[in-house]
Amino acid sequence: MLVGAPMVRATGLATCDSGAPEGWQPQEKLAASLKEKGWQVRRIKVDGGCYEVYALNEKGERVEAYFHPRTLSPVPTGAKNHKG
């Protein structure tokens, strides 16, 4: 039996090659940018090294979107180790 640290797994639909969190842009900056586009941000969390956003878009549709925490650029669903 192997004993070690528990494995951290992403539960979402994308992963980012984002490096250390000290180099990430603040979640508040992403939220402000999305609000300027007409989004109503409900929650932002970290998943798979990406920012995962739950929101209503400018059309009032529910969305779950991923953004790279260094660049705040959108990450396509299904992307693995997206570099931003």
BAFI-3210 file (N, C-alpha, C; in Angstrom, 3 decimals, decimal comma, padded with zeros to 6 digits):
// residues 84
n [1|2|3|4|5|6|7|8|9|10|11|12|13|14|15|16|17|18|19|20|21|22|23|24|25|26|27|28|29|30|31|32|33|34|35|36|37|38|39|40|41|42|43|44|45|46|47|48|49|50|51|52|53|54|55|56|57|58|59|60|61|62|63|64|65|66|67|68|69|70|71|72|73|74|75|76|77|78|79|80|81|82|83|84]
n.u [000,841|000,554|001,504|000,842|000,606|-002,708|-004,215|-004,740|-007,477|-008,966|-012,276|-013,697|-014,335|-012,091|-008,533|-005,768|-002,472|-001,140|000,753|002,261|000,008|000,670|001,281|-001,088|-003,874|-006,187|-009,353|-011,373|-010,808|-011,371|-014,121|-015,055|-014,460|-016,129|-018,620|-018,706|-019,257|-021,842|-022,479|-023,787|-022,176|-022,119|-020,523|-017,065|-014,547|-011,596|-010,584|-008,980|-006,714|-007,681|-009,792|-013,060|-016,158|-019,394|-022,270|-024,708|-025,057|-024,856|-027,250|-028,884|-028,630|-027,712|-024,364|-021,373|-018,171|-014,694|-011,584|-008,255|-006,093|-003,850|-003,901|-006,544|-007,941|-010,457|-010,943|-011,201|-013,796|-012,953|-010,283|-006,951|-004,398|-004,170|-002,462|-003,081]
n.v [-001,174|002,208|005,166|008,557|012,044|013,261|013,077|015,870|016,806|018,153|019,165|020,283|021,332|022,122|022,730|024,684|025,801|027,438|028,213|029,500|030,796|033,381|034,873|035,342|037,241|039,295|037,919|039,773|041,624|040,165|039,742|042,416|043,056|041,279|042,165|044,657|043,829|043,156|040,922|039,080|038,222|035,403|033,636|032,976|030,622|028,626|026,110|023,370|024,891|027,050|030,004|029,505|030,510|031,250|032,530|034,911|035,624|038,413|038,064|037,031|034,353|031,359|030,655|028,727|029,366|029,353|030,892|032,008|032,453|034,145|035,706|036,304|035,534|033,840|030,321|027,545|025,132|021,896|022,184|021,282|021,906|024,587|027,401|030,065]
n.w [000,000|-000,863|000,727|001,083|000,215|-000,292|-003,519|-005,564|-007,377|-010,286|-010,599|-012,545|-015,962|-017,311|-017,295|-016,129|-016,847|-014,648|-012,775|-009,712|-007,233|-006,398|-008,618|-009,870|-011,154|-009,308|-008,246|-008,084|-010,078|-012,394|-011,966|-012,076|-014,728|-016,109|-015,213|-016,445|-018,994|-018,803|-017,330|-014,540|-011,895|-009,926|-008,459|-007,980|-008,235|-007,619|-009,776|-011,003|-011,467|-012,818|-012,940|-012,112|-013,125|-012,107|-013,392|-014,672|-018,001|-020,369|-021,663|-019,819|-019,397|-017,688|-016,952|-016,865|-016,746|-017,655|-016,792|-017,355|-014,643|-014,672|-017,024|-017,378|-019,577|-021,534|-021,095|-023,089|-022,744|-021,753|-022,210|-021,498|-019,251|-020,087|-021,278|-021,228]
ca.u [000,000|001,302|001,018|001,373|-000,341|-003,861|-004,120|-005,648|-008,064|-009,893|-013,612|-014,335|-014,242|-010,874|-007,407|-004,859|-001,075|-001,189|001,855|001,975|-001,062|001,193|001,324|-002,432|-004,608|-007,262|-010,686|-012,181|-010,554|-012,151|-015,536|-015,333|-014,417|-017,344|-019,759|-018,708|-019,840|-023,253|-022,660|-024,061|-021,320|-022,659|-019,450|-015,804|-013,729|-010,457|-010,778|-008,034|-005,772|-008,405|-010,924|-014,344|-017,139|-020,820|-022,845|-025,707|-024,407|-025,577|-028,579|-029,614|-028,458|-026,761|-023,132|-020,232|-017,075|-013,350|-010,669|-006,891|-005,903|-002,773|-004,252|-007,995|-008,523|-011,332|-010,357|-012,221|-014,202|-012,244|-008,854|-006,089|-003,156|-004,234|-001,408|-003,622]
ca.v [000,000|003,451|006,205|009,849|013,157|012,998|013,631|016,971|016,617|019,165|018,621|021,022|020,944|022,672|022,939|025,744|025,791|028,805|028,522|029,831|031,787|034,734|035,553|035,445|038,493|039,114|037,534|040,990|042,230|039,375|040,035|043,757|042,987|040,600|043,046|045,675|043,194|042,889|039,680|039,111|037,178|034,795|033,011|032,643|029,727|028,043|024,705|022,924|025,961|028,108|030,614|029,004|031,552|030,964|033,852|035,113|036,456|039,624|037,659|036,464|032,902|030,818|030,178|028,267|029,674|029,246|031,952|031,793|033,408|035,111|036,587|036,484|035,182|032,671|029,005|026,686|023,944|020,721|022,473|020,678|022,663|025,792|028,331|031,407]
ca.w [000,000|-000,929|001,632|000,676|000,216|-001,148|-004,861|-005,821|-008,704|-010,773|-010,798|-013,624|-017,359|-017,906|-016,386|-016,572|-016,441|-014,135|-011,865|-008,312|-007,058|-006,176|-009,904|-010,427|-010,985|-008,317|-008,724|-008,164|-011,391|-013,349|-011,730|-012,579|-016,193|-016,572|-014,931|-017,503|-020,186|-018,536|-016,586|-013,106|-011,341|-008,711|-007,690|-008,656|-007,427|-008,317|-010,104|-012,017|-011,750|-013,540|-012,253|-012,608|-012,858|-012,236|-013,625|-015,715|-019,015|-020,772|-022,154|-018,694|-019,411|-016,719|-017,555|-016,081|-017,657|-017,080|-017,179|-016,881|-013,553|-014,942|-018,138|-017,330|-020,870|-021,460|-021,333|-023,699|-022,003|-022,199|-022,346|-020,477|-019,044|-020,926|-020,885|-021,132]
c.u [000,882|000,677|001,646|000,300|-001,525|-003,706|-005,151|-006,158|-008,975|-011,238|-014,304|-014,034|-013,012|-009,781|-006,467|-003,457|-000,802|-000,073|001,383|000,906|-000,566|001,242|-000,039|-003,000|-005,759|-008,602|-011,573|-012,008|-011,339|-013,631|-015,911|-015,371|-015,692|-018,587|-019,860|-019,334|-021,309|-023,526|-023,016|-023,312|-021,894|-021,543|-018,234|-015,031|-012,577|-010,749|-009,819|-007,012|-006,380|-009,361|-012,182|-015,415|-018,544|-021,501|-024,063|-025,041|-025,295|-026,981|-029,441|-029,527|-027,446|-025,540|-022,164|-019,053|-015,753|-012,461|-009,302|-006,580|-004,761|-003,188|-005,716|-008,653|-009,405|-010,570|-011,444|-012,537|-013,502|-010,746|-008,083|-004,775|-003,061|-003,236|-001,856|-003,335]
c.v [001,231|004,474|007,512|010,914|012,812|013,709|014,740|016,818|017,781|018,504|019,249|020,495|021,492|022,718|023,975|025,490|027,198|029,165|028,866|030,922|033,222|035,543|035,752|036,847|038,247|038,737|038,757|041,688|041,499|039,692|041,403|043,771|042,350|041,455|044,157|045,139|042,834|041,594|039,971|037,935|036,702|034,253|032,810|031,740|029,215|026,562|024,343|023,977|027,108|028,800|030,069|029,997|031,013|032,325|033,768|036,027|037,638|039,318|037,078|034,954|032,482|030,291|029,701|028,416|029,624|030,345|031,663|032,850|034,406|036,148|037,023|036,234|033,944|031,390|028,123|025,473|022,737|020,932|021,849|021,444|023,878|026,822|029,783|032,237]
c.w [000,000|-000,004|001,197|000,766|-000,675|-002,485|-005,026|-007,241|-009,041|-011,006|-011,993|-015,004|-018,052|-016,848|-017,002|-016,034|-015,917|-013,168|-010,469|-008,205|-006,839|-007,475|-010,547|-010,238|-010,007|-008,962|-008,910|-009,519|-012,474|-013,205|-012,291|-014,109|-016,747|-016,328|-015,968|-018,785|-019,976|-017,798|-015,134|-012,486|-010,017|-007,820|-008,581|-007,707|-008,280|-008,537|-011,228|-012,396|-012,542|-012,570|-012,920|-012,172|-013,087|-012,326|-014,527|-016,735|-019,387|-021,301|-021,038|-018,606|-018,344|-017,454|-016,487|-017,027|-016,905|-017,652|-016,589|-015,822|-013,765|-015,985|-018,116|-018,685|-020,713|-021,784|-021,926|-022,809|-022,602|-022,355|-021,189|-020,439|-019,968|-020,397|-020,843|-022,309]
res [m|l|v|g|a|p|m|v|r|a|t|g|l|a|t|c|d|s|g|a|p|e|g|w|q|p|q|e|k|l|a|a|s|l|k|e|k|g|w|q|v|r|r|i|k|v|d|g|g|c|y|e|v|y|a|l|n|e|k|g|e|r|v|e|a|y|f|h|p|r|t|l|s|p|v|p|t|g|a|k|n|h|k|g]
***
